[in-house]
């Protein structure tokens, strides 16, 4: 009988556990007590699952725990913990190492450990396997086995959910690879792709986001060039897109837990082997610099309109890393706010998606609603393309503005902004 333990109940792990619970016995594990408590109350702050879906999972027999004693009976462990970077942009494998140590202490003969966390090629077999052997005393590919099936969750996307996205699978032996593939195939309606090895699956995942990062960096660089030339970047894109093989992409901020992080995993591995990935690192440098460019443009137009900077009131609309999603992890909007505050501007934030109880929100000055009258802003930065922001008219922006409206549009959702990225 298959008994699955999903380790890490965030944006990736919780929807996966829910999907598996419809067919298998599932237990969800997380080290965050507050997270376990709220899930047991039927609430998901990530908004990936509805209250009804959580209740459905519990009805199916799924449990949420932070007690390792309760996961010992599992025979398949799926690790979905974060893989962040440190302050020097080096991979921080601490979460995956600690999770692996914990699994190793409960590992039994015949168990399979599957990793979904994004890593550089080699982490599963060169790092995790040795930890599992050390902690369990068992021999890899004799007493226990491993697999890798990279997550492809898109936070906030209600169309491309976990079961609707084709899944890459792999295993440490040909037999285990087929078992891992069959396991995922049983819940993934979009189907699976069995990669020839774990390293190929690891590499495939990390280049997905690296490719997007490089492409966005190109559009950001073009946007800066066209801005100097006095040309509207979006008009250029529309014109170029009339050619059948032109890829329609837009400039923008690159934040979140994937696109702005994963390329550093790949470049770290390449550099350790003596290769300098200049294109990828150059793209990272361009995208990391966009927040300062946007803040500088805001200040420039305020100065141009004779507005005093010290004590100026600025409204930033949207603080999550992407539209229609409560996730603030690695949001580059926070860098825009920090840059503006260095000019001693008073920055307020409006974002109806954000849960104010999150610790990340504490330093920010939130307003509950957009002002209908009363307070005026010297500049408004529309930083995220939430759906509701697209409905705001120029008349409404004018009513919130102190004198001549200065509207900085990062996402291309304002009809007639002062400046658009």
C-alpha positions in Angstrom: 0.0 0.0 0.0 1.4 3.4 -1.0 1.7 5.9 1.9 3.0 9.3 0.9 4.6 12.0 3.0 4.9 15.4 1.5 7.5 17.5 3.3 7.0 21.3 3.0 3.5 22.6 2.8 3.9 25.8 0.9 2.9 26.9 -2.6 4.2 23.6 -4.1 3.7 21.0 -1.4 0.2 21.7 -0.3 -1.5 21.5 -3.8 0.6 18.3 -4.5 -0.5 16.7 -1.2 -4.1 17.6 -2.0 -3.9 16.0 -5.5 -2.3 12.8 -4.1 -4.9 12.6 -1.3 -7.6 11.8 -3.8 -6.0 8.4 -4.5 -3.6 7.7 -1.7 -3.0 7.9 2.0 -1.2 11.2 2.5 0.4 13.0 5.4 1.7 16.6 5.1 4.7 17.6 7.2 6.0 21.1 7.9 8.3 22.5 10.6 6.2 25.7 10.9 3.7 25.2 13.7 1.6 28.2 12.7 1.3 26.8 9.2 0.2 23.4 10.5 -2.3 25.0 12.9 -3.9 27.1 10.2 -4.1 24.1 7.8 -5.8 22.0 10.5 -8.3 24.9 10.9 -9.0 24.7 7.2 -7.2 27.9 6.1 -4.5 28.3 3.5 -2.8 31.7 3.5 -1.2 31.0 0.1 -4.7 30.8 -1.4 -3.6 27.9 -3.6 -6.3 25.7 -2.1 -9.8 26.8 -1.2 -11.4 26.0 2.2 -13.5 23.4 0.4 -10.5 21.7 -1.1 -8.8 21.6 2.3 -11.9 20.0 3.8 -12.0 17.5 1.0 -8.3 16.5 1.6 -9.0 15.9 5.3 -12.2 14.0 4.4 -9.9 11.8 2.2 -7.8 11.1 5.3 -4.9 13.6 4.8 -3.2 14.8 8.0 -1.0 17.8 8.7 1.8 17.4 11.3 5.1 18.6 12.5 5.8 15.4 14.5 8.3 13.2 12.8 6.9 10.2 14.6 3.8 10.4 12.5 5.6 10.1 9.2 7.5 6.9 9.9 4.9 4.7 8.3 5.2 6.4 4.9 7.0 4.6 2.1 7.3 7.5 -0.3 8.7 10.8 0.8 8.3 13.8 -1.5 10.5 16.8 -0.5 9.1 20.2 -1.7 11.1 22.6 0.5 12.5 26.0 -0.7 16.0 26.2 -2.2 17.0 29.9 -1.7 20.2 31.8 -2.2 22.3 33.5 0.4 23.4 37.2 0.5 26.2 36.5 -2.0 23.8 34.8 -4.5 25.2 31.3 -3.7 22.8 28.3 -3.3 21.6 27.8 0.2 20.9 24.1 0.5 20.1 24.3 4.2 16.4 23.5 3.9 16.9 20.5 1.6 19.8 19.2 3.7 17.8 19.4 7.0 14.8 17.8 5.4 17.0 15.0 4.0 18.5 14.4 7.4 15.0 14.1 8.9 13.9 11.7 6.2 17.1 9.7 6.6 16.3 9.1 10.3 12.9 7.5 9.5 13.9 5.8 6.2 13.1 2.0 5.9 14.1 -0.7 3.4 12.2 -0.3 0.1 11.3 3.4 0.7 11.6 6.0 -2.2 12.6 9.6 -1.6 11.5 12.0 -4.4 12.8 15.6 -4.6 10.8 18.4 -6.2 12.9 21.4 -5.1 14.8 23.2 -7.8 18.5 22.4 -7.6 21.6 22.3 -9.8 22.4 19.0 -11.6 23.9 16.6 -9.2 22.4 17.7 -5.8 20.1 14.7 -5.5 22.7 12.0 -6.0 25.9 13.9 -4.9 24.5 15.6 -1.8 21.2 14.1 -0.7 21.9 10.4 -1.2 25.0 10.6 1.0 23.0 12.2 3.8 20.3 9.6 3.5 22.8 6.7 3.6 24.6 8.3 6.6 21.4 8.9 8.6 19.6 5.6 7.8 22.6 3.2 7.6 21.0 1.8 4.4 22.6 1.4 1.0 21.4 3.5 -1.9 19.8 1.6 -4.8 19.8 -1.5 -2.7 17.7 -0.7 0.4 16.3 2.6 -0.6 15.9 4.6 -3.8 15.5 8.2 -5.1 13.6 10.1 -7.7 13.4 13.7 -9.0 10.3 15.4 -10.4 10.7 19.1 -10.6 7.8 21.3 -9.5 6.2 23.6 -12.1 3.7 25.4 -9.9 2.8 28.9 -11.0 1.6 30.7 -7.8 -1.8 32.4 -8.3 -2.5 30.6 -11.6 -5.8 28.8 -11.3 -5.6 27.5 -14.8 -2.2 25.8 -14.7 -2.6 23.9 -11.5 -0.5 20.9 -10.4 -2.5 18.3 -12.2 -2.8 20.3 -15.4 0.9 20.8 -15.9 2.9 18.1 -17.7 5.3 16.6 -15.1 9.0 15.6 -15.7 9.9 12.4 -13.7 13.0 10.4 -13.1 14.4 7.7 -10.9 17.7 6.3 -9.6 17.2 3.0 -11.4 15.2 2.1 -14.5 12.7 0.2 -12.4 12.3 3.0 -9.9 12.0 5.6 -12.6 9.0 3.7 -14.0 7.5 3.5 -10.5 7.9 7.3 -9.9 6.5 8.0 -13.4 3.5 5.8 -12.7 2.9 7.4 -9.4 2.7 10.9 -10.8 0.9 9.7 -13.9 -1.9 8.5 -11.7 -2.8 12.1 -10.7 -1.4 14.3 -13.4 -4.1 14.7 -16.1 -1.7 16.5 -18.4 0.7 13.5 -18.5 4.3 12.9 -17.6 7.7 12.9 -19.3 10.2 10.3 -18.1 13.7 11.8 -18.3 16.6 9.4 -18.9 18.3 10.4 -15.6 17.9 12.4 -12.4 20.6 14.8 -13.5 18.7 15.5 -16.8 15.5 16.2 -14.9 17.4 18.6 -12.5 19.0 20.4 -15.4 15.7 20.7 -17.3 14.0 22.4 -14.4 16.8 24.9 -13.7 17.0 26.0 -17.4 13.3 26.6 -17.6 13.6 29.7 -15.4 17.0 30.6 -16.6 15.7 30.9 -20.1 12.9 33.2 -18.9 15.3 35.3 -16.9 17.6 35.8 -20.0 14.6 36.7 -22.2 13.2 39.2 -19.8 16.6 40.8 -19.4 16.8 41.3 -23.1 13.4 43.1 -23.1 14.5 45.2 -20.1 17.7 46.2 -21.9 15.8 47.1 -25.0 13.3 49.1 -22.9 16.2 51.2 -21.5 17.6 51.7 -25.0 14.3 52.8 -26.5 13.6 55.1 -23.6 16.8 57.0 -24.4 15.7 57.1 -28.0 12.2 58.4 -27.1 10.5 55.4 -28.5 7.6 53.5 -26.8 8.9 50.0 -26.2 5.4 48.4 -26.2 4.8 50.0 -29.6 8.0 48.4 -30.9 7.0 45.0 -29.5 3.6 45.2 -31.2 5.2 46.1 -34.5 7.9 43.4 -34.3 5.3 40.7 -33.2 3.7 40.9 -36.7 6.6 38.6 -37.8 5.5 35.0 -37.4 8.6 33.8 -35.4 9.1 36.9 -33.1 8.6 35.9 -29.5 6.3 38.4 -27.8 7.8 39.3 -24.4 7.6 42.4 -22.2 10.0 44.1 -19.9 9.4 43.9 -16.2 10.6 43.2 -12.7 11.9 39.7 -12.0 11.2 38.6 -8.4 9.8 35.6 -6.7 11.3 32.3 -5.5 12.1 30.9 -9.0 13.1 33.1 -11.9 15.3 35.4 -9.9 16.9 32.6 -7.9 17.3 29.5 -10.0 19.8 30.8 -12.5 22.3 31.2 -9.6 22.1 27.5 -8.9 23.1 26.8 -12.5 25.8 29.4 -12.6 27.2 28.1 -9.3 27.6 24.6 -10.7 29.1 25.9 -14.0 31.6 28.1 -12.1 32.6 25.2 -9.9 33.6 23.3 -13.1 35.6 26.2 -14.4 33.1 27.8 -16.8 32.1 31.4 -16.5 28.4 31.8 -17.7 28.6 35.4 -18.7 25.3 35.7 -20.5 23.3 34.3 -17.6 25.1 36.4 -15.0 24.7 39.5 -17.2 21.0 38.9 -17.4 20.8 38.6 -13.6 22.6 41.9 -13.3 20.2 43.7 -15.7 17.1 42.3 -14.0 18.4 43.0 -10.5 19.0 46.7 -11.5 15.5 47.4 -12.7 14.1 48.5 -9.3 16.6 51.3 -9.0 15.9 52.4 -12.6 12.1 52.6 -11.8 12.8 54.5 -8.6 15.1 56.9 -10.3 12.5 57.6 -13.0 10.0 58.4 -10.4 12.3 60.9 -8.7 13.3 62.4 -12.0 9.7 63.2 -13.0 9.0 64.6 -9.5 12.0 66.9 -9.8 11.0 67.9 -13.3 7.5 68.9 -11.9 9.1 70.9 -9.1 8.0 68.6 -6.4 9.9 68.6 -3.1 11.4 65.1 -2.5 11.9 65.2 1.3 8.6 64.2 2.9 6.9 63.7 -0.5 3.9 61.3 -0.4 4.3 58.4 -2.9 1.8 55.6 -3.3 3.1 52.2 -4.5 0.3 50.0 -5.9 1.1 46.3 -5.5 3.9 44.8 -3.5 3.7 41.1 -4.4 6.2 39.6 -6.9 3.5 39.0 -9.5 -0.1 39.8 -10.3 -3.1 38.2 -8.6 -1.0 36.4 -6.0 -0.3 37.1 -2.2 3.3 35.9 -2.5 5.9 38.6 -1.5 9.0 36.4 -1.6 11.9 38.2 -3.2 9.6 40.9 -4.5 11.6 43.6 -6.4 8.9 46.1 -5.5 10.4 46.1 -2.0 13.6 47.4 -3.6 11.7 50.2 -5.3 10.3 51.3 -2.0 13.7 51.1 -0.3 15.2 53.3 -3.1 12.4 55.9 -2.7 12.8 56.0 1.0 16.5 56.8 0.7 15.3 60.2 -0.8 13.3 60.6 2.5 10.0 60.2 0.7 7.0 58.9 2.6 5.9 55.7 0.8 2.5 54.1 1.3 1.5 50.7 -0.1 -1.9 49.5 -1.4 -2.2 45.7 -2.2 -5.5 44.0 -1.6 -3.9 40.5 -2.1 -1.5 40.7 0.8 -2.1 39.2 4.3 -1.0 41.9 6.7 -0.2 39.3 9.4 2.9 38.1 7.4 6.1 39.3 9.0 7.3 40.7 5.7 4.5 43.3 5.7 5.4 44.8 9.1 7.9 47.5 7.9 5.5 48.7 5.2 2.9 51.5 5.5 -0.2 49.9 4.1 -3.4 51.8 3.3 -6.7 49.9 3.5 -8.3 51.4 0.4 -7.5 53.8 -2.4 -8.4 57.3 -1.3 -11.6 58.6 -2.9 -10.9 62.1 -1.5 -8.6 63.7 1.0 -5.0 62.5 0.8 -3.1 63.3 -2.3 0.1 61.7 -3.6 3.0 63.4 -5.4 3.6 60.3 -7.4 1.9 56.9 -7.9 3.9 53.8 -8.9 1.7 51.0 -10.3 4.2 48.2 -9.6 2.1 45.1 -10.0 -0.6 44.2 -12.6 -3.4 43.0 -10.3 -6.7 42.8 -12.1 -8.4 45.5 -10.1 -5.6 48.0 -11.0 -6.5 47.6 -14.7 -10.0 49.1 -14.0 -8.7 52.3 -12.5 -9.4 55.3 -14.8 -7.1 58.3 -15.4 -9.8 60.4 -13.6 -9.3 58.3 -10.5 -5.5 58.6 -10.7 -5.9 62.4 -11.1 -8.2 62.6 -8.0 -5.4 60.9 -6.0 -2.7 63.1 -7.3 -1.2 66.3 -5.8 -1.2 68.6 -8.7 0.0 67.3 -12.1 -0.3 63.4 -11.9 2.9 61.5 -12.0 2.0 57.9 -12.8 4.9 55.4 -13.2 3.5 52.2 -14.9 5.7 49.2 -14.4 3.3 46.6 -15.8 1.7 48.3 -18.8 -1.8 48.6 -17.2 -2.3 52.3 -17.1 -4.0 54.1 -20.0 -1.8 57.2 -20.2 1.1 57.0 -17.7 3.8 59.6 -17.2 6.4 56.9 -17.8 6.0 53.2 -18.7 8.7 50.5 -18.4 
